[in-house]
């Protein structure tokens, strides 16, 4: 149809067409960038470490009550959670540096409160005792705290167990980055014992290993410990701390938290 127009008008029409296409292209790019910016602005970066049964991998996906709790809280402030899997000590460093916004499953200490905001209330009271585990291949018995003397004790780097043990520099402790390493080193005879709760040890062993390779020693630490959700003081999310604490308190009061635990106990908790 352009053949009916003068050459000058044809050039003008073509120029306008190119200009309009360029204009709409710029609009599309700007809209996309705006969406990415908004998405990044409302991303909740959560540092997590594998801690069966609370957090585990299933078909390459993170599942467990910690995931459900984070999703619940993120939804209350209209943020999109992004989980970063890391060893506990690395997760703690990310929170301190503001490279992660949130972490779940920490006990409270004065040192940690310098860098972290602890949401209230504690989302879980850990009543399961800390047991000391030994290999049946070694003739070791731990009936009291004093029996830990001269033993090589495996610990999880960055973890807090109980104050007296944590601050006892007379004991020979070896730090590792995962509970799986603790189990492996015990079975290979590289450590004499490690301490953990049964619910986090059972998923790391076969039923046969748990029954025939491992001793659960008599001495245990059985005082309840509060577990908290924390926010980095270097994070923009700290401005939502009060709102998140309120949402957490409501979820605990109205039974939502109990339902999350029941669902995950059915779906993701291994049996010994």
Buried (B, 14 or more C-beta within 10 A) or exposed (E): EEEEEEEEEEEEEEEEEEEEEEEEEEEEEEEEEEEEEEEEEEBBBBBBBBBBBBBBEEEEEBBBBBBBBBBBBBEBBEBEBEBBBBBBBBBBBBBBEBBBBBBBBBBBEEEBEEBBBBBBBBBBEBEBBBBBBBBEEEEBEBEEBEBBEEBBBBBBBBBBBBEEBEEEEEBEBBEBBBBEBBBBBBBEEEBBBBBBBBBBBBBBBEEEEBEEBBBEBEBBBEEEBBBBBBBBBBBBBBEBBEEBBEBBBEBBEEEBBEEBBEEBEEEBBEEE
